[in-house]
Amino acid sequence: MAFDAGFLRHICHELNAHLAGGRIDRISQPSRDEIVIGIRCQGEDRRLYISAGGNGPRIHITNERPENPQVPPMFCMLLRKHFSGAKFIEARMPGFERVAVLVFETRDELGETAEKNIVCEMIGRFANIILTDSRGVIIGQLKTVDFSTSEKRQVLSGLKYELPPPQDKRDPTDPALDEKAFNSIAAGFPGDMKADKFIMAAFSGIAPLVAREIAAGASSSAGGADGATLDDCARGLWKAFSDVTGKIKECGGKPCLVRDATGHPVEYSFIEISQYGPDSCAEYPTFGELLDAYYGKRGLEDRIRKKSSDISRLLKNAEGRIERKISAQRQELADCEAGDRYKLWGDLITGNIFRLKKGMESCELENWEDPGLGKENIPLDKRLSPQANAQLYYKKYSKAKVAKVVLAQQIESAESELVYLRTVADALERAENEADLGEIRAELYHSGYASKMKNYTEKKNPKPQIRRYVTSDGHLVLCGRNNTSNDYLTTKYASKGDWWFHVKNQPGSHVVLINNEGESDPPELAFTEAAEIAAYNSSARAGVMVPVDYTTVSKVKKPAGSKPGFVIYTSNWTAYVTPDADNVKKMSERTV
């Protein structure tokens, strides 16, 4: 990732081009480290996204719509107090560090025009969002930095804002930095030092990815970006370096994203990246769209993971407890297999009772049921008579016989509970918003797990949410989001003649293909795409040739008293499909 000072300069340039003169009409805080500012500009609504999280701090215009909490946090309320209705003036960078100052024109307590700033420090795990007035005095901060945290610089309300301590490095955009000065700096480093390491050690604000690209462009050796040394790049390093810094000064870079062979985004930058091979780098229209493409899915996953940590912990602990319980019960069941031998020993003692006496500790008796096994060595309690020893073994046999039945039932029940918890875990992995998590929490509450969820109180929920898709030939396909949603879709929403799909023998969503009016059997393409949706919305979404069962809704029944999402079905067929994420996404977008 290359959200360095050069990338931030391009972001500031883009903000000035698209937001200048716009006014803030809404402010939200989806999570602790995220701020979304809605700005009305030139008749369009735009969203300015700021993240100060340790996992990818950034600022850009976004098309994403993060879900907001019902109660806004205190920092969000502070932002609304000082910046609601404010006019965006400019975004600027003081120096060449990952710090952007967003300047707004607003009103003070007396109604006079005043300038206030949102300072965005995008410095890794030290990222922060700080509010200052026109004099540079801090009026609020997302993360407080006091003397116990740092002795060098404190970030507290009422203090004068200071930039982070500068690094002992040269500004690569300094106008005084020419080829002679650059070569003079390089002469102070060993010639066998890697060129990209030299760039990062000598100059501020340059990310490792950009440094490697500069080295790769300057090197004539086979070492390329990873192996090129200062000696290898002696002739071409200044030119490659000045080309990149020239783009930074003029904001002439391009939003570029690098994807791996599977299409997963791995890097981004403001220059074209060639070190990963040809055709690996794609250009985007804007830097905001580039960051949406890189962070969109993983940002959602990170938000959901934070908000669902209590559910994940509950499910993990419950699964571990049930697995240990099943293991112990199976061991007990194995021990019960000795019950038949207890009966045999009781029979042998009874048949040879005239040969035995009280006080014997053991006896060897002929096994008449299976003479080939020889004699049975039977332990005896010397305190009991032979008849009492026989009765003791009959009691052990009876106990083992009953225990086998009870343990088998308990194991079956525990395994059923384990399957249910795994369906909840699967739904949690595919949750997309707070509403999904709310339905899962409510489901666990009604399943008896509420006492293990921190501070949970049952809320009145609306109808369960259902995903909607439209196939290539125009058929509507509905998909449950979790067990509660699955029950609602299958038992209440769908018609008896519609077609029902579910991945075979694995956790997944219920999927219903809706028949068009006057239609009983949709075309083959609709069946295939509905099966693909069912495979994608399951734990087998990454599989190949995934088996998906399908039948009519009339053949699907929910047993009385069964767990949420559990159904039985008959007279089904099985389709084998490989889920394609892009195709499923297209079917989802057709409903918008």
N, C-alpha and C positions, 0 to 999 in steps of 0.2 A: 504494500500500500504506500502511496506517495502523497499523502496529505501534508506536504511540506510547505515552506514559506512561498515557494514558487507557485504551487497549486493554489494556495490561499490568495495570492495576488490576482490570479485569474478569476477566482470566486468573487473577490471584491469588485473587480471590473464588471462581472456579469450582474452583480447585485445593483451596481450603479446604473447599468443600462436598462434593467427591467423594473426597478423599484423606485427610482428617483421621483420625488413628488407624491408618492403614494401615501395613503393614511392607514394607520392601524385600526381595524374594526373588530378584531377579536384576538385574544391571547389564551392559549391553553398549555397545560403541562401534562402530557400523557404519562410520563413516569418521572422519577426523581431527577434524572439527569437530562431530560428532554424538554425543549420549549418549542412550540409552534406558534408563529405570529402571522395572523391573517392580515394582508395588506391589499387594499383596494387601490389599483393604479391603472390609469388610462382605460377605465371601464371594465377592467378584468380583476378577478379575485386571484391573488397569488398567496402562497404559503411559504414563509421563511422558516426553515427548520434549523434548530441549533441543538447539538448534542455535546454534553460535557462528560460523557461516560468514558471510562477507561478503555472500553472496547470500541475504538473508532470514533474519537471526537471529530466533529465536522460542523460546517455551516453551509447551507445552500438552499436554493428554491426547490421545493419538492412538489410532486404530484400525489404523493402518498397522503392518506388520511388516518393517522394514528387515532385509536380510540381514547377518549378522555375519561378520567375518573368522575364519579358523580359529585364528589366534593373537591373543589380546586385546592391544591396545596398552598401554603402561606407565601412561598416565593412567587407563585402565579398571581396571587392577589396583590402582591407588592408591584409586580409588573403592570397589572391592570390599573393600579392606582396612579402610577407615574407616566404610563405610556399609552393608555387608551386614547384614541383619536390623534395620536402624535403623527407628525409628518416626517417621512424618511428623507433625510438630506443626502447623506453619502455613507459609504463604507470605506475606511482607509486603514492602512497598515503603518503603525509607527515603527520605522526601522525594517529589518528583514528577519522577523521572527514570526512564529505562528500565533500572532495576536491580531485580531481585527476589531476595530472600533466602529460601531454602528452609531451614527449621529442622527438624532431626531430633534425636531422642533416641537415643543410642547408648551404647556402652561404651568406656571408655578402656583403656589397657594393663593397668591394675590391676583391671579388671572393674567399675569404678565407673560409675554412670550419668553421662553427660556430654552436653552439647549441642554439636553440630557443624552447620555450615552449608554449603550450596552456594549461592554467590553467582552469579547469572546476569546479566551485563552485556550487554544487548541493544542495543548502541550501534553500529549499522552495521558498518563494517569494523574497528572497535575492539572488537567483541564478544568476550567471554571468559567462561570458567567457572572460578571460583576456590573452593577449599575452605578453610574457616577453622574454628578451634576455638572454644570458648565465650568465650575472651578476645579473639577477633577476629584471632588470629595466623594467617597464611597457612600451610597445611600442604601445599598443592599448587595448581597452576594449569594450565589447558590451554595457554595461550599466555604465555610468559615476557616480561615487560616490564622491561628493565634500563636503565641510564643511557644506553647507546648508542641506545636506542629512544625514551626520554622522560626529560627532566630534571625534569618536574613531578611525576610519580608512577611509582613502580616497583612491579611485581607479582612478588615473589620469595618463595620459601619462607623462613619465619622472620621476615619483616617484618610489621608491624601493617597490617591491611587498611585502606585509605582509599577513600572513595567517589571517583568521578571528579570532577575540578574542577568546581564549579558554574558555570552560565552566568549572565551578568549580566541575568537575566530574572526576572519575577515568577511565583510559583507560582499558577496559575489556580484552584487549590482552596483557597487561603488564606482562612480564615473572615473575615479583616479586609477582604477585597476585596469592596466593595459598589459600587453604581452610581456613587456620588460619586467613589470612588477610581479606578474604571475610566475615567470620563470625564476625570479629571485626568490619567491616563496618556495617554489619546488626544489630549489637548490639546497634548501635547509632540511630536506628529507632524504633518507637513503634511497639510492637508485633502484634497489631490489624491492622497495615497498610497492604493494599493489596500488594501481592508479586510483581505483575507486576509494580505497581507504585513505589515500592522501587527500582527495577532494573533500571527504567528510571530515577529516581531521583539521584541514586548513580553512574551510569555508563554512559559514553558518547557513542553516535553512535548507540544506539539500538532502533529500531522502536517499537511502541506500539504492533504491531502484534507479533513480535518476543518475546517481554517481556511477553505477555499473553501466548504464547506457552511454554515458559520456566516455567511459574507459573503452567500451566496446567499439564506439565510433572512432576512437583515436588510435586503437591498436592495430598494428600490421602483423602481429604474431598470431600463432594458432591458439594462444591462451584465451583470447577473447575477453569478455567482460570479467570473468572470474580469475584469469591468470595473468592479465596484462600488468606489467610493472611500469614504473616511471621511466625506466630506460627504454622499454618497448614503445612507450607513447611520447618519447621526447619531442618528436616533430609535430605530431598531430593533436596533442592533448589541448593546447591552448585554443586551437580552432574549434574542436568539439565542445570545449567548455564555453567559449564565447558565443557559439551558436545557440546553446541552451540559455545562457544568461541574457542574450539578446531577445529571445522569445519572452523571457520573464519581464524584462524592462518594458517591452512593447505590448505585453499581454497578447502575444501572437501564437500561443500554443493551441493545441486541439484536444478536446476531451476524448481520451483513448482508453479502452478497456481490453484487458487480456483475459481470454478464457482458455481453460485446459481442453483436453481431447473430449471430455464429456460435456462441455459447454458450461462448466461451472466457472464463475468469475474468480480470478486469482490475483490480479493486479490492476491498478489504474494509474493514470498520470496525465500531465498536460503536454507531453511529447509522445510521439509515436515510439512504441517499444518494439525493438527488433530482436532482442536477445532470446526470446522464446520461440523463434522460428517464424517462417512466413505464414501469413494468413491467420495468425493467432491474435492479432490486434484489430479491434473494431472501433470506428469513430462514432461518437454520439453528437446529436445536434447541440446540446448544451451541457455544461458541467453539472447542473442540477439533475438532468436525466441520467448522466453517467453515474452519479452517486446513488440515485434511486435504484439503478440496475445492479450496482454492486452491493448496496446495503439493504435493499428493500426486504428481501426474504429473510436474511439473517437478522435484520433489525427487529422484524416481527417475531421471529423465533426467540430472540433475546428477551423482548418484553414479555412474551407469554411465559417463558421459562422463569422469569423473576416473579411474576404474579401467581404462578402455579406451583411454587416451590413447596408449599405446605401439602398440596395434593400429592405431588410426586413422592414426598417423604412418607406420607401416609400409605400410599400404595406399595412402596418399596418395603416398608416395615411389615405391612400386612401379608405381602407375598412371602417374605422370609419366614414369618411366624407360621403360616399355613404349610409351607414346604417342610419346615422342621417337624411340624405336627404329623404330616403325612408320613414322613420318614420313620418317626417313632411308632406310628400305628402299624405300618407295614412290618416293622420288626416284631411287634407284638403278635401280628397275624402269623408270621413265620413261626413264632414260638408255639402258637396254638396248634400247629400241625402235629405236635407231639401228643395231642389229645387221644388219637386212636391207639397209641401205644399204652396210654394210661388205662384204657378199657381192657386191652389185652392183658396187662399186668393184673388188673383186678380179677379177670376171668381165670387166669392161671393160679392166682393165690386161692381163689374160691375152690377150684377143682383139686387143689393139692393141700387143702387146709388141714387134713389129718396128718400131714408130714411136717407141718410147721409148728413152732412153739413161740410163745411170747419171750422177748429178750433177744431174738435173732436180729442182726443188723442187715443181713441180706440173704438171698437164696438164689439158687440156680434151678430153673424149672424148664422142662421140655416145651418148646413152642409147637403146639399141635396144629396151629393155623398154618404155619409154614415150616415144616420140619427141616427143610434145607438150610435154614438160618441157624440151626443148632439151638443150644440152650439160651434162655434169657436170664441175664444177671439182674435181679430186681432188688433195689434198695428197700429196706424195711425200717420202720421206727420201732426200736427195741422197747419203747415204753408202751406200745399198743399190742393188742392181741392180733393174730393173723386175720381174723374177720374184720377188725377195725382197720387194719392196713388195706384190706381189699376195698372197704367202704371209702377210705381216703382217696384211693386211685379212681374210684367211680365218680366221686365228687369233682376231682380234677378234670376228668373227662367231660362231665356235664358242664363245668365252667368253661372249658376250652371250646366246647360245641356252641354255647351261647355267645361267647366272646367272638368267635369267627363270624357269626352273623352280624353282630353289633359293629365290629371293627370294619367289616366290608361296607356297611351302610355309612359309617363315619368317614371312611376313606373316600367313598363316592361323593358324599356331601362336600368334603373338603376340596376335592378335585374340581367339583362344580363351582365352588366359591373361587378357586384359583383361576379358572377359566373366565369367570365374570370379572375379576379384578384386572385380568389382562385385556379384556375388552375395554374397560375404563381407561387403562393405561394407553391403549391404542388411540382411543378418542382424544385423550389429553395430548398426545403427540401431534394430532391434526387440528387441535383447537386454534382458532384464528383471532379471537377477540375475547373481551371480558364477558360477553353474554354466553359464549360457549363454556367458559370456566364456571359461570354461575349455574348453568344447567348441570354440569358435572358435580359441582358441590351439592346442589339440591338432590341429585340422584344418590350420592353417597350418604347424605343426611337421612333419606328415607330407607336406605339399606342398612342403617345402624352404625354408621361411621362418624356421625357428627361430633361425638364426644372427643374424637381424636383430631378434629380440625380446630385450629386456634381461633377463638372468638367468633365462631360461626353462629349466625342467627338466620333462621329460615325467612326467606322473602317470598312475596307473592310474585311468581314469574308469569310472563305472558306465554302464549303458545310457543312450543319448542320451535327453534329455527330449522329451516330445511334449505339445503343447497339446491339451486336450480341450474339445469343445463339444457341446451337445445342441440340435438344431433344435426348432422350435415343435411339430412332430409327434412328437418323441421319438427321432429318429435320432441316433446317435453320429457325430461328425465329429472326425477326428484331424488335427493340423497339425504339421508339422516346424518346429523353431525355427531351424535353420541347415542347412548342406549335409550335415553328418554325420548330423543328425537326419532330414533328408529321405531320405537313402540307406537308413537303418535302417527308416523307416516304409514306403517304397515297395517295397524289395527283400526285407525280412525279416518285417515285422510284418503288413502288409495281406494279405488273401486275394485270390486271382486274380479272384474275381467282384465284389469291392468296386469302387467308382467313384473315379477319380483326377482331381484338378483342379489346374490351374496357370494363373496369369495368362499371357496370350499375349505372347511375345517380350519379356518383362521379368523382372528378378530377383524372386523370390518364393518362398514356402514351397510344399512339396508338401502337398496336402490330400486326405484319403481319407474318403469317405462310406461308413460300414459298413452293409452290408445287414442287415436284421433276419432272424431265422431263417425260412427258407423263402421268402425274398423275393429277387427278382432285379432288379427295377426299383422303387426307392423312389418315393414320390409327387413330383409336380412341385415342391411347396413345399420338400422336402428338397434337391432339386437346386439350386434357386435360392439357398437359404440357404448351402449348401456352397460355391457359386460366390462368394457374397458374402464368405465367410470367406477364400477364396483371394485375392480381390481386396484385402481389407483387410490381409492378411498378405503384402504385396508392396510394391514401390516405387510402385505405382499407387493406394495406399490413399486418396489425396485426389482421385482422378479421378472422372469421371462416365461412365456407360455403358462400363465397363472390360471388354474382351474376356477371357473365361476359357475355356481349352480343357478339355474333360473327355472321359474314355474309361474303359474298365475297366482295372484294374490289370494284367490279362493282356496288354494291348496296350502296356505301358510296359516298355522294356528299358534296361539300363545297359550301354553298350559297355565291353569289357574295356580296362582301363588309362585310362579317362576320369577327369576330375577329379571330386572329391566333389560330389554334387548334380546331376551332368549325366546326363540320360536322353534317350532318343528314344522317340517314340510314334506310332502310326498309327491310322487309322479313328476320328478324334476328331470331336466336335461343339464348337461355340463358343457360349457364353452371354454376354449383355451385362448387367452388373449395376452398380449404384452402391452401394459399400460404405457402410453406416450404422454408425458406431462404437457407438451406443447399442444397436442390435440385436445386434451381435457381442458386446458386453459381456454382454447378457442371456443369450445362448447359452452364454457361458463360465461365468456364475454358476449355470446349471442343473446343472453338474457338481459343484458344491461340496456 
